């Protein structure tokens, strides 16, 4: 059996006023893409400069990751913040954890 990595993730803008929930098989690449798209009005994350990682979860099966992403997207904002704070209480930007420099 193959060992795959899939991630759901939440990124925000510098002010932590916007949340974007996504799914990917390459979190490092996806964060780079969000960064490169900053200011791009044709994408939600780009329009609102959402490229600061504040939460992520790893899955082996894509179906589980997609299911979790859809579930979180339906949550109210307060519930999303509760999830984020449960694992990242100081709401630190985690980008360097994924892409150390």
C-alpha positions as CSV (number, residue, x, y, z in Angstrom):
1,X,0.0,0.0,0.0
2,X,1.2,3.5,-0.9
3,X,1.8,6.0,1.9
4,X,0.3,9.3,0.7
5,X,0.1,12.6,2.5
6,X,-2.9,14.9,2.2
7,X,-3.6,18.0,4.2
8,X,-6.4,20.2,5.1
9,X,-5.2,23.6,6.1
10,X,-6.3,27.0,7.2
11,X,-4.5,30.2,6.1
12,X,-5.3,33.8,7.1
13,X,-4.2,37.3,6.3
14,X,-1.7,39.3,8.4
15,X,-4.5,40.8,10.6
16,X,-6.1,37.3,11.1
17,X,-9.4,38.7,10.0
18,X,-10.0,36.3,7.0
19,X,-10.0,32.5,7.1
20,X,-9.4,30.2,4.0
21,X,-9.8,26.4,4.3
22,X,-8.2,24.2,1.7
23,X,-7.0,20.7,0.9
24,X,-3.7,19.7,-0.9
25,X,-1.3,16.8,-1.3
26,X,1.7,19.2,-1.1
27,X,1.4,21.7,1.7
28,X,4.7,23.4,1.1
29,X,3.9,23.9,-2.6
30,X,0.4,25.1,-1.8
31,X,1.6,27.7,0.7
32,X,4.1,29.0,-1.9
33,X,1.2,29.3,-4.4
34,X,-0.9,31.3,-2.0
35,X,2.1,33.6,-1.4
36,X,2.7,34.0,-5.1
37,X,-1.1,34.8,-5.6
38,X,-1.2,37.5,-2.9
39,X,-3.1,40.5,-4.2
40,X,-4.6,38.5,-7.1
41,X,-8.3,39.5,-7.2
42,X,-9.3,36.4,-9.2
43,X,-8.8,34.1,-6.2
44,X,-10.3,34.4,-2.7
45,X,-7.0,33.8,-0.9
46,X,-5.2,36.1,-3.2
47,X,-7.7,38.9,-3.0
48,X,-7.5,38.8,0.8
49,X,-3.7,38.1,1.1
50,X,-4.4,34.8,2.9
51,X,-1.0,32.9,2.9
52,X,-0.3,32.7,6.6
53,X,-0.7,29.1,7.8
54,X,-2.4,28.8,11.2
55,X,-3.7,25.2,11.2
56,X,-3.2,22.0,9.3
57,X,-4.1,18.3,9.6
58,X,-2.5,15.3,7.8
59,X,-4.4,12.4,6.3
60,X,-3.4,9.3,4.4
61,X,-6.5,9.1,2.3
62,X,-7.7,11.9,0.1
63,X,-11.4,11.0,0.8
64,X,-10.8,11.7,4.5
65,X,-9.1,15.0,3.8
66,X,-11.8,16.2,1.4
67,X,-14.6,15.2,3.9
68,X,-12.8,17.0,6.7
69,X,-12.3,20.1,4.5
70,X,-16.0,20.2,3.6
71,X,-17.1,19.8,7.2
72,X,-14.8,22.6,8.4
73,X,-16.0,24.9,5.6
74,X,-19.6,24.6,6.8
75,X,-18.6,25.6,10.4
76,X,-19.3,29.0,11.8
77,X,-16.3,31.3,12.2
78,X,-16.3,30.8,16.0
79,X,-16.0,27.1,15.7
80,X,-13.1,27.4,13.2
81,X,-11.3,29.6,15.6
82,X,-11.9,27.1,18.4
83,X,-10.3,24.4,16.3
84,X,-7.3,26.6,15.5
85,X,-6.8,27.7,19.1
86,X,-7.0,24.1,20.3
87,X,-3.7,23.2,18.6
88,X,-2.2,26.7,18.1
89,X,-3.4,28.7,21.2
90,X,-1.1,31.7,20.4
91,X,-2.3,31.6,16.7
92,X,1.3,31.7,15.5
93,X,2.0,31.6,11.8
94,X,3.2,28.1,11.0
95,X,4.7,28.7,7.6
96,X,8.3,28.2,8.7
97,X,7.3,24.9,10.3
98,X,6.5,23.7,6.8
99,X,9.1,25.7,4.9
100,X,12.1,26.3,7.1
101,X,14.5,28.9,5.7
